[in-house]
Amino acid sequence: MQVTVVSDKELGRMREKSRPAMQKFAADGHVKLIKDLQSDLEKIRK
């Protein structure tokens, strides 16, 4: 397995780039999906 380490700066840039998509899904009524995704991502980051 290959693991790629991404810098904090790059992670921040990636989050900013994905923000419009997350907002679009939330606006389309997928608020629970977004909350579940964000919750899962927080678990992974810890």
C-alpha beads as a LAMMPS data file, in Angstrom:
LAMMPS data file: protein, C-alpha beads

46 atoms
45 bonds

1 atom types
1 bond types

-500.0 500.0 xlo xhi
-500.0 500.0 ylo yhi
-500.0 500.0 zlo zhi

Masses

1 110.0

Atoms # bond

1 1 1 0.000 0.000 0.000
2 1 1 1.216 3.506 -0.776
3 1 1 0.416 6.426 1.531
4 1 1 0.723 10.017 0.400
5 1 1 1.309 12.589 3.124
6 1 1 -0.300 15.931 2.371
7 1 1 0.803 19.135 4.105
8 1 1 -1.603 21.142 6.263
9 1 1 -1.399 23.973 3.734
10 1 1 -2.410 21.642 0.898
11 1 1 -5.237 20.139 2.982
12 1 1 -6.579 23.635 3.603
13 1 1 -6.450 24.401 -0.103
14 1 1 -8.290 21.168 -0.897
15 1 1 -10.987 21.947 1.678
16 1 1 -11.494 25.394 0.186
17 1 1 -11.786 23.937 -3.317
18 1 1 -14.403 21.386 -2.204
19 1 1 -16.478 23.861 -0.164
20 1 1 -18.751 24.931 -3.102
21 1 1 -19.652 21.296 -3.792
22 1 1 -20.464 20.686 -0.119
23 1 1 -22.633 23.818 -0.047
24 1 1 -24.433 22.727 -3.221
25 1 1 -25.270 19.307 -1.768
26 1 1 -26.476 20.916 1.457
27 1 1 -28.640 23.384 -0.515
28 1 1 -30.143 20.505 -2.520
29 1 1 -31.517 18.989 0.681
30 1 1 -28.664 16.604 1.446
31 1 1 -27.861 18.185 4.809
32 1 1 -27.772 14.816 6.611
33 1 1 -25.364 13.419 4.011
34 1 1 -23.033 16.385 4.483
35 1 1 -23.172 16.139 8.293
36 1 1 -22.455 12.389 8.147
37 1 1 -19.543 12.953 5.778
38 1 1 -18.056 15.686 7.941
39 1 1 -18.466 13.526 11.042
40 1 1 -16.676 10.608 9.381
41 1 1 -13.871 12.882 8.209
42 1 1 -13.392 14.237 11.747
43 1 1 -13.066 10.670 13.062
44 1 1 -10.401 9.914 10.456
45 1 1 -8.432 13.075 11.249
46 1 1 -8.068 12.179 14.939

Bonds

1 1 1 2
2 1 2 3
3 1 3 4
4 1 4 5
5 1 5 6
6 1 6 7
7 1 7 8
8 1 8 9
9 1 9 10
10 1 10 11
11 1 11 12
12 1 12 13
13 1 13 14
14 1 14 15
15 1 15 16
16 1 16 17
17 1 17 18
18 1 18 19
19 1 19 20
20 1 20 21
21 1 21 22
22 1 22 23
23 1 23 24
24 1 24 25
25 1 25 26
26 1 26 27
27 1 27 28
28 1 28 29
29 1 29 30
30 1 30 31
31 1 31 32
32 1 32 33
33 1 33 34
34 1 34 35
35 1 35 36
36 1 36 37
37 1 37 38
38 1 38 39
39 1 39 40
40 1 40 41
41 1 41 42
42 1 42 43
43 1 43 44
44 1 44 45
45 1 45 46
